[in-house]
Structure formats: C-alpha cells, structure tokens
Amino acid sequence: MTDWLKRNLFFIILGFFIIGFLFISREKEETNHNEITPVNLVSDETEDEASTDERMLVDIKGEINTPGVYELNSGSRVNDVIKMADGFTDDADETSINLAQKVHDEMIIIVPIENEESDETLHQTTSPTEQNEKVKINYATQEEIETLPGIGPSKAQTIIKYREENGLFQTMEDLLDISGIGEKTLENMKDNIQIP
C-alpha cells in the first residue's frame, strides 16, 4: 500500500490542487455575477422628473370667465385650463371644445359664442370658398371638414382623430402625416383651410 501511495502521491496532490483551483475560481465568478449594479436607475429617475416638471404656456380666449395666458404642467388637458380660467361664460358653446385634449406649449384655445356656432352650422351646405371663409382645421367639426375638396366622412374622422391624439396642426404640411392625404389632396384644399 505504501509503495502504491509513493508512486501516485504526485498525482493525488495534483488532483487536490486542481479541485481547489476550480472551486476558488467558481466562487469568484458567482460573486462577480451577483454584484451587477443597475446602471441607469438614477438617470431614468431624473429624466422622469424632468418630463413631469416641464412647464408650458397656454393662451385661452373667447367665452371664458378669465381669459389669459396660463402656465401648466406637461400632460395637462384643456379641461385643466378651463378650470384655471374660472370656467365658461353663459354664452359659451361648450360642445365645440374637446376638454380631454392634451395641451402643448404656445397653444391657443378659442371658446366660441354658442349663437355664432349655430349660425355657422346653417351655412354648412355651402363650401367655405363661396362664403369667403376658410375652415379652421384645428377647431372645425367633422361636417365642416367634409366641405373641403377631396375630403369625405372617413378622412374627416381621421383628421379629427389625428388632431386629438397629436395636438393642433402647426403648418399645412402637418396634414401630410395623415393616412390618405397626399400632396395632391393638400394642394386642392390648402386655399380653403386656415392654420391656426
């Protein structure tokens, strides 16, 4: 037995050495794996705070109790501006205002008089060019938008939906972002629309 031990002692020690080395290196790998730290947690928080802290100015006029320019947080709605401006007057046409629409910086909200709006609806059968009036694309109803050349009910609905989701149109070219409106359609109707 001792002869066998003497002959194989080198291999036995070598085996223990290899097992010990593998055990130590495995422990180091596990501790390194567990020490992964979240990289962008702090920067993400500051970005979220920056986005919620963003302020914007909105100008509201027309049939509102206290017209003026109001400062609001990012993500505010038209309804928030109406509340800040002490609500509608008795003559305001509340149905023409989308209270759920998100506001954006430098937005203008004009609250029309109820009688003026009803007068406009009487003339909806005639086109805007016959009345020498342009369709205010940012505030027009579906029926008013349908009076534009090349715009039917489905395109009118798409324009209103786009306006509600993305805010008011800033330029004529913004209409090209709407599915179904190309350069030719825009060319045909641009003389009949007003922005803002």
Rosetta blueprint (number, residue, H / E / L):
1 M L
2 T H
3 D H
4 W H
5 L H
6 K H
7 R H
8 N H
9 L H
10 F H
11 F H
12 I H
13 I H
14 L H
15 G H
16 F H
17 F H
18 I H
19 I H
20 G H
21 F H
22 L H
23 F H
24 I H
25 S H
26 R H
27 E H
28 K H
29 E H
30 E H
31 T H
32 N H
33 H H
34 N H
35 E L
36 I L
37 T L
38 P L
39 V L
40 N L
41 L H
42 V H
43 S H
44 D H
45 E H
46 T H
47 E H
48 D H
49 E H
50 A H
51 S H
52 T H
53 D H
54 E L
55 R E
56 M E
57 L E
58 V E
59 D E
60 I E
61 K E
62 G E
63 E L
64 I E
65 N L
66 T L
67 P L
68 G E
69 V E
70 Y E
71 E E
72 L E
73 N E
74 S L
75 G L
76 S L
77 R E
78 V H
79 N H
80 D H
81 V H
82 I H
83 K H
84 M H
85 A L
86 D L
87 G L
88 F E
89 T L
90 D L
91 D L
92 A E
93 D L
94 E H
95 T H
96 S H
97 I L
98 N L
99 L L
100 A L
101 Q L
102 K E
103 V L
104 H L
105 D L
106 E L
107 M E
108 I E
109 I E
110 I E
111 V E
112 P L
113 I E
114 E H
115 N H
116 E H
117 E H
118 S H
119 D H
120 E H
121 T H
122 L H
123 H L
124 Q L
125 T L
126 T L
127 S L
128 P L
129 T L
130 E L
131 Q L
132 N L
133 E L
134 K L
135 V E
136 K E
137 I L
138 N L
139 Y L
140 A L
141 T L
142 Q H
143 E H
144 E H
145 I H
146 E H
147 T L
148 L L
149 P L
150 G L
151 I L
152 G L
153 P H
154 S H
155 K H
156 A H
157 Q H
158 T H
159 I H
160 I H
161 K H
162 Y H
163 R H
164 E H
165 E H
166 N H
167 G L
168 L L
169 F L
170 Q L
171 T L
172 M H
173 E H
174 D H
175 L H
176 L H
177 D H
178 I L
179 S L
180 G L
181 I L
182 G L
183 E H
184 K H
185 T H
186 L H
187 E H
188 N H
189 M H
190 K H
191 D H
192 N H
193 I E
194 Q E
195 I L
196 P L
